[in-house]
């Protein structure tokens, strides 16, 4: 079942027309949230990011769009699919209602909630081979729109096709200043000694939820020093570890970039701390 504006509908039921603005213009935002046995991981962070993003895109926020309302709608959808006792991947998409061309005829919104079961209730470190390459055909813009989790993801799609065609597990994206900003599906962290580095939002990376919470964990640790600064492609082969973060996987270590192979020691240390933080919210 899929939840469209509070109505539970069969997954194969058509719910959009050809005038849908997410389809026509990418005029939509989405949040991907991990649910485990009644708990939405980092739900407040996801909710407030969505509200801030809606304001940036000049979408009208409905009065009923409270933290509690959307949480209940998500849980209602999960229950309708008999998934409430397991691990679930939730996607909440908010889009401007149809009407108009580039200029919308309304700023009112609709929402759709989709849920899919997952195997593991917690973040598990995948230590399989995971080779990446730079994607340099197109660039990430250094602006606030790049920080948003919108449905404007054509760069990520083309980079994914490139990765698949060339046998890579993922690609690292660069901005218009040729700085490395993120992976196709998550934020990027570098480890060298006790220093852990990640690009700043000003470089155009996604304002990721796991990025935000992992930065808090690192900043509060006595083991590591957190650095938020631009990353040159030349740094990639000089560090001890590289890993990617997102809300579903948690932490994904990179095993190889070009001739450089990486350790996973720090990633292993941080995954436990991330799981602990996710459980307590």
C-alpha positions, 0 to 999 in steps of 0.5 A: 500500500502507498499513502497519498495525502492520507489515503492508502492506495494499492501500489499499482493504482495510478495516483498522478496525472501527466500534469504532476509537477514532480514529473514535469519539473522535478518540483519535489523534495523527498526524505528517505528514513530508516524505521526499526520496530516502531522507531524512525531513526533521526526523525526530528532531523529529517522533519526539520530538514524537510520543513526548511527545504519546503521554505527554500522552494517557496512551498506552502507548508500545510497546517497539519504538517506537524512532526507528529502528523507525518510520523503517524502517517508513516507508521499508518502506511507501515502498518498497512503493509504489515511491516511494523515489527521489522526494518523498513526503508521509508520514502516521503515525497512532497511535491507542489500541486499541479498547475502552471508552467515554470510558474506554478498556479499554486504553492500548495503541496501533496505527499506520498509515502512508500515503504519497503522492508529491509533485512537488517534492523541496524547499520552494518558495515559492508566490507565487500570490495567497493571501488569508486572513481571520479565523475567529471562529465558534469559538476555539482553547483556550489549553491543552496539548491545542491544542499537540498534533497530534491528530485532534481537528481539527473547528475546522480542518475548519469553518474550511476550509469557511468559507474555501472558501465565501467564496473565501479560501485559508486562515483565521487562527484566534483563541483564547479571548482573541481573539489570533491563534494560527495558520492552519488548517494551520500556524503563523503568523509576522509580519514588521515591519522586522527583527522576526519574531514568532510566537505562544507555545505558551501561546496554544494554537498547534500545536507545529509542527516547521517553527515550531521549526526556523525559530525556531532559524534566525531566532534564530541570524541576525544579520539578524532579531530573533525575538519570541515573543509574543501577536498582536492582530488589529489588528497584522495590517494593520500588518506587512510580511509574513505567512506560514504554516509547515508540514512539507509546504509549508515556508513559505507567504506570505500575499498579502492580508488585508482591504485589506492586501497583503504583501511576500515578501522575508523569506519568500524569504530564509528558504526557502533557509535552511530547505531547507539545514537540512532537508537536514542534519537 
